[in-house]
Amino acid sequence: MTLAGFPRIAVDPQICGGRPVVAGTRVRVTDVLEMLAGGATADEITADFPYVSHEDVRAVLTYAAAQADHAVVLAAE
């Protein structure tokens, strides 16, 4: 099932243990993020995984940004 607001990102308990993946593939969001963090370009990722598009790479980044955008509540000391 794709996630609301993220049609290119899917979660299915039967695929990759329910971790978010690029819809229609078994490429995990974390796989794409780790490749980008390691210096790979979107062109290199799409060349290595021809079933992943440039739009998918952008969707992964958008999804990751949304996941990181949450309030952090610190306990009083």
Phi and psi restraints in degrees (range 20) as a CNS / XPLOR table:
assign (resid 1 and name C) (resid 2 and name N)
       (resid 2 and name CA) (resid 2 and name C) 1.0 -79.3 20.0 2
assign (resid 2 and name N) (resid 2 and name CA)
       (resid 2 and name C) (resid 3 and name N) 1.0 156.3 20.0 2
assign (resid 2 and name C) (resid 3 and name N)
       (resid 3 and name CA) (resid 3 and name C) 1.0 -87.9 20.0 2
assign (resid 3 and name N) (resid 3 and name CA)
       (resid 3 and name C) (resid 4 and name N) 1.0 142.0 20.0 2
assign (resid 3 and name C) (resid 4 and name N)
       (resid 4 and name CA) (resid 4 and name C) 1.0 -56.9 20.0 2
assign (resid 4 and name N) (resid 4 and name CA)
       (resid 4 and name C) (resid 5 and name N) 1.0 127.3 20.0 2
assign (resid 4 and name C) (resid 5 and name N)
       (resid 5 and name CA) (resid 5 and name C) 1.0 85.0 20.0 2
assign (resid 5 and name N) (resid 5 and name CA)
       (resid 5 and name C) (resid 6 and name N) 1.0 -7.8 20.0 2
assign (resid 5 and name C) (resid 6 and name N)
       (resid 6 and name CA) (resid 6 and name C) 1.0 -136.0 20.0 2
assign (resid 6 and name N) (resid 6 and name CA)
       (resid 6 and name C) (resid 7 and name N) 1.0 72.6 20.0 2
assign (resid 6 and name C) (resid 7 and name N)
       (resid 7 and name CA) (resid 7 and name C) 1.0 -64.6 20.0 2
assign (resid 7 and name N) (resid 7 and name CA)
       (resid 7 and name C) (resid 8 and name N) 1.0 -16.1 20.0 2
assign (resid 7 and name C) (resid 8 and name N)
       (resid 8 and name CA) (resid 8 and name C) 1.0 -95.7 20.0 2
assign (resid 8 and name N) (resid 8 and name CA)
       (resid 8 and name C) (resid 9 and name N) 1.0 0.4 20.0 2
assign (resid 8 and name C) (resid 9 and name N)
       (resid 9 and name CA) (resid 9 and name C) 1.0 -116.1 20.0 2
assign (resid 9 and name N) (resid 9 and name CA)
       (resid 9 and name C) (resid 10 and name N) 1.0 131.6 20.0 2
assign (resid 9 and name C) (resid 10 and name N)
       (resid 10 and name CA) (resid 10 and name C) 1.0 -127.2 20.0 2
assign (resid 10 and name N) (resid 10 and name CA)
       (resid 10 and name C) (resid 11 and name N) 1.0 154.4 20.0 2
assign (resid 10 and name C) (resid 11 and name N)
       (resid 11 and name CA) (resid 11 and name C) 1.0 -133.6 20.0 2
assign (resid 11 and name N) (resid 11 and name CA)
       (resid 11 and name C) (resid 12 and name N) 1.0 127.6 20.0 2
assign (resid 11 and name C) (resid 12 and name N)
       (resid 12 and name CA) (resid 12 and name C) 1.0 -145.2 20.0 2
assign (resid 12 and name N) (resid 12 and name CA)
       (resid 12 and name C) (resid 13 and name N) 1.0 123.7 20.0 2
assign (resid 12 and name C) (resid 13 and name N)
       (resid 13 and name CA) (resid 13 and name C) 1.0 -56.5 20.0 2
assign (resid 13 and name N) (resid 13 and name CA)
       (resid 13 and name C) (resid 14 and name N) 1.0 -22.4 20.0 2
assign (resid 13 and name C) (resid 14 and name N)
       (resid 14 and name CA) (resid 14 and name C) 1.0 -87.2 20.0 2
assign (resid 14 and name N) (resid 14 and name CA)
       (resid 14 and name C) (resid 15 and name N) 1.0 -7.6 20.0 2
assign (resid 14 and name C) (resid 15 and name N)
       (resid 15 and name CA) (resid 15 and name C) 1.0 -120.2 20.0 2
assign (resid 15 and name N) (resid 15 and name CA)
       (resid 15 and name C) (resid 16 and name N) 1.0 122.0 20.0 2
assign (resid 15 and name C) (resid 16 and name N)
       (resid 16 and name CA) (resid 16 and name C) 1.0 52.0 20.0 2
assign (resid 16 and name N) (resid 16 and name CA)
       (resid 16 and name C) (resid 17 and name N) 1.0 37.1 20.0 2
assign (resid 16 and name C) (resid 17 and name N)
       (resid 17 and name CA) (resid 17 and name C) 1.0 63.9 20.0 2
assign (resid 17 and name N) (resid 17 and name CA)
       (resid 17 and name C) (resid 18 and name N) 1.0 23.7 20.0 2
assign (resid 17 and name C) (resid 18 and name N)
       (resid 18 and name CA) (resid 18 and name C) 1.0 83.8 20.0 2
assign (resid 18 and name N) (resid 18 and name CA)
       (resid 18 and name C) (resid 19 and name N) 1.0 6.6 20.0 2
assign (resid 18 and name C) (resid 19 and name N)
       (resid 19 and name CA) (resid 19 and name C) 1.0 -75.2 20.0 2
assign (resid 19 and name N) (resid 19 and name CA)
       (resid 19 and name C) (resid 20 and name N) 1.0 150.9 20.0 2
assign (resid 19 and name C) (resid 20 and name N)
       (resid 20 and name CA) (resid 20 and name C) 1.0 -63.1 20.0 2
assign (resid 20 and name N) (resid 20 and name CA)
       (resid 20 and name C) (resid 21 and name N) 1.0 134.8 20.0 2
assign (resid 20 and name C) (resid 21 and name N)
       (resid 21 and name CA) (resid 21 and name C) 1.0 -131.3 20.0 2
assign (resid 21 and name N) (resid 21 and name CA)
       (resid 21 and name C) (resid 22 and name N) 1.0 164.4 20.0 2
assign (resid 21 and name C) (resid 22 and name N)
       (resid 22 and name CA) (resid 22 and name C) 1.0 -67.2 20.0 2
assign (resid 22 and name N) (resid 22 and name CA)
       (resid 22 and name C) (resid 23 and name N) 1.0 126.1 20.0 2
assign (resid 22 and name C) (resid 23 and name N)
       (resid 23 and name CA) (resid 23 and name C) 1.0 -53.3 20.0 2
assign (resid 23 and name N) (resid 23 and name CA)
       (resid 23 and name C) (resid 24 and name N) 1.0 134.3 20.0 2
assign (resid 23 and name C) (resid 24 and name N)
       (resid 24 and name CA) (resid 24 and name C) 1.0 82.9 20.0 2
assign (resid 24 and name N) (resid 24 and name CA)
       (resid 24 and name C) (resid 25 and name N) 1.0 5.0 20.0 2
assign (resid 24 and name C) (resid 25 and name N)
       (resid 25 and name CA) (resid 25 and name C) 1.0 -134.3 20.0 2
assign (resid 25 and name N) (resid 25 and name CA)
       (resid 25 and name C) (resid 26 and name N) 1.0 -179.7 20.0 2
assign (resid 25 and name C) (resid 26 and name N)
       (resid 26 and name CA) (resid 26 and name C) 1.0 -112.0 20.0 2
assign (resid 26 and name N) (resid 26 and name CA)
       (resid 26 and name C) (resid 27 and name N) 1.0 20.5 20.0 2
assign (resid 26 and name C) (resid 27 and name N)
       (resid 27 and name CA) (resid 27 and name C) 1.0 -85.0 20.0 2
assign (resid 27 and name N) (resid 27 and name CA)
       (resid 27 and name C) (resid 28 and name N) 1.0 113.8 20.0 2
assign (resid 27 and name C) (resid 28 and name N)
       (resid 28 and name CA) (resid 28 and name C) 1.0 -73.9 20.0 2
assign (resid 28 and name N) (resid 28 and name CA)
       (resid 28 and name C) (resid 29 and name N) 1.0 150.0 20.0 2
assign (resid 28 and name C) (resid 29 and name N)
       (resid 29 and name CA) (resid 29 and name C) 1.0 -54.7 20.0 2
assign (resid 29 and name N) (resid 29 and name CA)
       (resid 29 and name C) (resid 30 and name N) 1.0 -42.7 20.0 2
assign (resid 29 and name C) (resid 30 and name N)
       (resid 30 and name CA) (resid 30 and name C) 1.0 -64.3 20.0 2
assign (resid 30 and name N) (resid 30 and name CA)
       (resid 30 and name C) (resid 31 and name N) 1.0 -31.8 20.0 2
assign (resid 30 and name C) (resid 31 and name N)
       (resid 31 and name CA) (resid 31 and name C) 1.0 -62.0 20.0 2
assign (resid 31 and name N) (resid 31 and name CA)
       (resid 31 and name C) (resid 32 and name N) 1.0 -47.0 20.0 2
assign (resid 31 and name C) (resid 32 and name N)
       (resid 32 and name CA) (resid 32 and name C) 1.0 -65.1 20.0 2
assign (resid 32 and name N) (resid 32 and name CA)
       (resid 32 and name C) (resid 33 and name N) 1.0 -44.0 20.0 2
assign (resid 32 and name C) (resid 33 and name N)
       (resid 33 and name CA) (resid 33 and name C) 1.0 -62.6 20.0 2
assign (resid 33 and name N) (resid 33 and name CA)
       (resid 33 and name C) (resid 34 and name N) 1.0 -40.9 20.0 2
assign (resid 33 and name C) (resid 34 and name N)
       (resid 34 and name CA) (resid 34 and name C) 1.0 -65.9 20.0 2
assign (resid 34 and name N) (resid 34 and name CA)
       (resid 34 and name C) (resid 35 and name N) 1.0 -38.0 20.0 2
assign (resid 34 and name C) (resid 35 and name N)
       (resid 35 and name CA) (resid 35 and name C) 1.0 -64.1 20.0 2
assign (resid 35 and name N) (resid 35 and name CA)
       (resid 35 and name C) (resid 36 and name N) 1.0 -44.6 20.0 2
assign (resid 35 and name C) (resid 36 and name N)
       (resid 36 and name CA) (resid 36 and name C) 1.0 -63.2 20.0 2
assign (resid 36 and name N) (resid 36 and name CA)
       (resid 36 and name C) (resid 37 and name N) 1.0 -43.8 20.0 2
assign (resid 36 and name C) (resid 37 and name N)
       (resid 37 and name CA) (resid 37 and name C) 1.0 -63.0 20.0 2
assign (resid 37 and name N) (resid 37 and name CA)
       (resid 37 and name C) (resid 38 and name N) 1.0 -30.1 20.0 2
assign (resid 37 and name C) (resid 38 and name N)
       (resid 38 and name CA) (resid 38 and name C) 1.0 -80.9 20.0 2
assign (resid 38 and name N) (resid 38 and name CA)
       (resid 38 and name C) (resid 39 and name N) 1.0 -1.5 20.0 2
assign (resid 38 and name C) (resid 39 and name N)
       (resid 39 and name CA) (resid 39 and name C) 1.0 105.5 20.0 2
assign (resid 39 and name N) (resid 39 and name CA)
       (resid 39 and name C) (resid 40 and name N) 1.0 -1.0 20.0 2
assign (resid 39 and name C) (resid 40 and name N)
       (resid 40 and name CA) (resid 40 and name C) 1.0 -69.7 20.0 2
assign (resid 40 and name N) (resid 40 and name CA)
       (resid 40 and name C) (resid 41 and name N) 1.0 147.1 20.0 2
assign (resid 40 and name C) (resid 41 and name N)
       (resid 41 and name CA) (resid 41 and name C) 1.0 -94.8 20.0 2
assign (resid 41 and name N) (resid 41 and name CA)
       (resid 41 and name C) (resid 42 and name N) 1.0 165.5 20.0 2
assign (resid 41 and name C) (resid 42 and name N)
       (resid 42 and name CA) (resid 42 and name C) 1.0 -60.6 20.0 2
assign (resid 42 and name N) (resid 42 and name CA)
       (resid 42 and name C) (resid 43 and name N) 1.0 -36.8 20.0 2
assign (resid 42 and name C) (resid 43 and name N)
       (resid 43 and name CA) (resid 43 and name C) 1.0 -62.1 20.0 2
assign (resid 43 and name N) (resid 43 and name CA)
       (resid 43 and name C) (resid 44 and name N) 1.0 -41.2 20.0 2
assign (resid 43 and name C) (resid 44 and name N)
       (resid 44 and name CA) (resid 44 and name C) 1.0 -67.4 20.0 2
assign (resid 44 and name N) (resid 44 and name CA)
       (resid 44 and name C) (resid 45 and name N) 1.0 -39.9 20.0 2
assign (resid 44 and name C) (resid 45 and name N)
       (resid 45 and name CA) (resid 45 and name C) 1.0 -64.4 20.0 2
assign (resid 45 and name N) (resid 45 and name CA)
       (resid 45 and name C) (resid 46 and name N) 1.0 -46.0 20.0 2
assign (resid 45 and name C) (resid 46 and name N)
       (resid 46 and name CA) (resid 46 and name C) 1.0 -70.1 20.0 2
assign (resid 46 and name N) (resid 46 and name CA)
       (resid 46 and name C) (resid 47 and name N) 1.0 -25.4 20.0 2
assign (resid 46 and name C) (resid 47 and name N)
       (resid 47 and name CA) (resid 47 and name C) 1.0 -72.9 20.0 2
assign (resid 47 and name N) (resid 47 and name CA)
       (resid 47 and name C) (resid 48 and name N) 1.0 -40.5 20.0 2
assign (resid 47 and name C) (resid 48 and name N)
       (resid 48 and name CA) (resid 48 and name C) 1.0 -72.6 20.0 2
assign (resid 48 and name N) (resid 48 and name CA)
       (resid 48 and name C) (resid 49 and name N) 1.0 -32.2 20.0 2
assign (resid 48 and name C) (resid 49 and name N)
       (resid 49 and name CA) (resid 49 and name C) 1.0 -127.0 20.0 2
assign (resid 49 and name N) (resid 49 and name CA)
       (resid 49 and name C) (resid 50 and name N) 1.0 82.2 20.0 2
assign (resid 49 and name C) (resid 50 and name N)
       (resid 50 and name CA) (resid 50 and name C) 1.0 -61.9 20.0 2
assign (resid 50 and name N) (resid 50 and name CA)
       (resid 50 and name C) (resid 51 and name N) 1.0 -14.3 20.0 2
assign (resid 50 and name C) (resid 51 and name N)
       (resid 51 and name CA) (resid 51 and name C) 1.0 -88.7 20.0 2
assign (resid 51 and name N) (resid 51 and name CA)
       (resid 51 and name C) (resid 52 and name N) 1.0 1.1 20.0 2
assign (resid 51 and name C) (resid 52 and name N)
       (resid 52 and name CA) (resid 52 and name C) 1.0 -107.7 20.0 2
assign (resid 52 and name N) (resid 52 and name CA)
       (resid 52 and name C) (resid 53 and name N) 1.0 127.5 20.0 2
assign (resid 52 and name C) (resid 53 and name N)
       (resid 53 and name CA) (resid 53 and name C) 1.0 -98.6 20.0 2
assign (resid 53 and name N) (resid 53 and name CA)
       (resid 53 and name C) (resid 54 and name N) 1.0 168.6 20.0 2
assign (resid 53 and name C) (resid 54 and name N)
       (resid 54 and name CA) (resid 54 and name C) 1.0 -60.1 20.0 2
assign (resid 54 and name N) (resid 54 and name CA)
       (resid 54 and name C) (resid 55 and name N) 1.0 -36.2 20.0 2
assign (resid 54 and name C) (resid 55 and name N)
       (resid 55 and name CA) (resid 55 and name C) 1.0 -63.8 20.0 2
assign (resid 55 and name N) (resid 55 and name CA)
       (resid 55 and name C) (resid 56 and name N) 1.0 -35.7 20.0 2
assign (resid 55 and name C) (resid 56 and name N)
       (resid 56 and name CA) (resid 56 and name C) 1.0 -64.7 20.0 2
assign (resid 56 and name N) (resid 56 and name CA)
       (resid 56 and name C) (resid 57 and name N) 1.0 -42.2 20.0 2
assign (resid 56 and name C) (resid 57 and name N)
       (resid 57 and name CA) (resid 57 and name C) 1.0 -62.6 20.0 2
assign (resid 57 and name N) (resid 57 and name CA)
       (resid 57 and name C) (resid 58 and name N) 1.0 -43.5 20.0 2
assign (resid 57 and name C) (resid 58 and name N)
       (resid 58 and name CA) (resid 58 and name C) 1.0 -63.6 20.0 2
assign (resid 58 and name N) (resid 58 and name CA)
       (resid 58 and name C) (resid 59 and name N) 1.0 -38.1 20.0 2
assign (resid 58 and name C) (resid 59 and name N)
       (resid 59 and name CA) (resid 59 and name C) 1.0 -64.0 20.0 2
assign (resid 59 and name N) (resid 59 and name CA)
       (resid 59 and name C) (resid 60 and name N) 1.0 -38.5 20.0 2
assign (resid 59 and name C) (resid 60 and name N)
       (resid 60 and name CA) (resid 60 and name C) 1.0 -61.5 20.0 2
assign (resid 60 and name N) (resid 60 and name CA)
       (resid 60 and name C) (resid 61 and name N) 1.0 -45.2 20.0 2
assign (resid 60 and name C) (resid 61 and name N)
       (resid 61 and name CA) (resid 61 and name C) 1.0 -64.5 20.0 2
assign (resid 61 and name N) (resid 61 and name CA)
       (resid 61 and name C) (resid 62 and name N) 1.0 -40.5 20.0 2
assign (resid 61 and name C) (resid 62 and name N)
       (resid 62 and name CA) (resid 62 and name C) 1.0 -63.7 20.0 2
assign (resid 62 and name N) (resid 62 and name CA)
       (resid 62 and name C) (resid 63 and name N) 1.0 -44.0 20.0 2
assign (resid 62 and name C) (resid 63 and name N)
       (resid 63 and name CA) (resid 63 and name C) 1.0 -62.3 20.0 2
assign (resid 63 and name N) (resid 63 and name CA)
       (resid 63 and name C) (resid 64 and name N) 1.0 -45.3 20.0 2
assign (resid 63 and name C) (resid 64 and name N)
       (resid 64 and name CA) (resid 64 and name C) 1.0 -63.1 20.0 2
assign (resid 64 and name N) (resid 64 and name CA)
       (resid 64 and name C) (resid 65 and name N) 1.0 -40.6 20.0 2
assign (resid 64 and name C) (resid 65 and name N)
       (resid 65 and name CA) (resid 65 and name C) 1.0 -62.9 20.0 2
assign (resid 65 and name N) (resid 65 and name CA)
       (resid 65 and name C) (resid 66 and name N) 1.0 -40.8 20.0 2
assign (resid 65 and name C) (resid 66 and name N)
       (resid 66 and name CA) (resid 66 and name C) 1.0 -65.6 20.0 2
assign (resid 66 and name N) (resid 66 and name CA)
       (resid 66 and name C) (resid 67 and name N) 1.0 -37.6 20.0 2
assign (resid 66 and name C) (resid 67 and name N)
       (resid 67 and name CA) (resid 67 and name C) 1.0 -68.7 20.0 2
assign (resid 67 and name N) (resid 67 and name CA)
       (resid 67 and name C) (resid 68 and name N) 1.0 -31.2 20.0 2
assign (resid 67 and name C) (resid 68 and name N)
       (resid 68 and name CA) (resid 68 and name C) 1.0 -81.4 20.0 2
assign (resid 68 and name N) (resid 68 and name CA)
       (resid 68 and name C) (resid 69 and name N) 1.0 -13.0 20.0 2
assign (resid 68 and name C) (resid 69 and name N)
       (resid 69 and name CA) (resid 69 and name C) 1.0 -92.9 20.0 2
assign (resid 69 and name N) (resid 69 and name CA)
       (resid 69 and name C) (resid 70 and name N) 1.0 76.6 20.0 2
assign (resid 69 and name C) (resid 70 and name N)
       (resid 70 and name CA) (resid 70 and name C) 1.0 -140.9 20.0 2
assign (resid 70 and name N) (resid 70 and name CA)
       (resid 70 and name C) (resid 71 and name N) 1.0 155.4 20.0 2
assign (resid 70 and name C) (resid 71 and name N)
       (resid 71 and name CA) (resid 71 and name C) 1.0 -69.9 20.0 2
assign (resid 71 and name N) (resid 71 and name CA)
       (resid 71 and name C) (resid 72 and name N) 1.0 142.9 20.0 2
assign (resid 71 and name C) (resid 72 and name N)
       (resid 72 and name CA) (resid 72 and name C) 1.0 -111.6 20.0 2
assign (resid 72 and name N) (resid 72 and name CA)
       (resid 72 and name C) (resid 73 and name N) 1.0 120.1 20.0 2
assign (resid 72 and name C) (resid 73 and name N)
       (resid 73 and name CA) (resid 73 and name C) 1.0 -103.7 20.0 2
assign (resid 73 and name N) (resid 73 and name CA)
       (resid 73 and name C) (resid 74 and name N) 1.0 122.0 20.0 2
assign (resid 73 and name C) (resid 74 and name N)
       (resid 74 and name CA) (resid 74 and name C) 1.0 -101.8 20.0 2
assign (resid 74 and name N) (resid 74 and name CA)
       (resid 74 and name C) (resid 75 and name N) 1.0 138.3 20.0 2
assign (resid 74 and name C) (resid 75 and name N)
       (resid 75 and name CA) (resid 75 and name C) 1.0 -72.0 20.0 2
assign (resid 75 and name N) (resid 75 and name CA)
       (resid 75 and name C) (resid 76 and name N) 1.0 143.9 20.0 2
assign (resid 75 and name C) (resid 76 and name N)
       (resid 76 and name CA) (resid 76 and name C) 1.0 -67.8 20.0 2
assign (resid 76 and name N) (resid 76 and name CA)
       (resid 76 and name C) (resid 77 and name N) 1.0 143.2 20.0 2
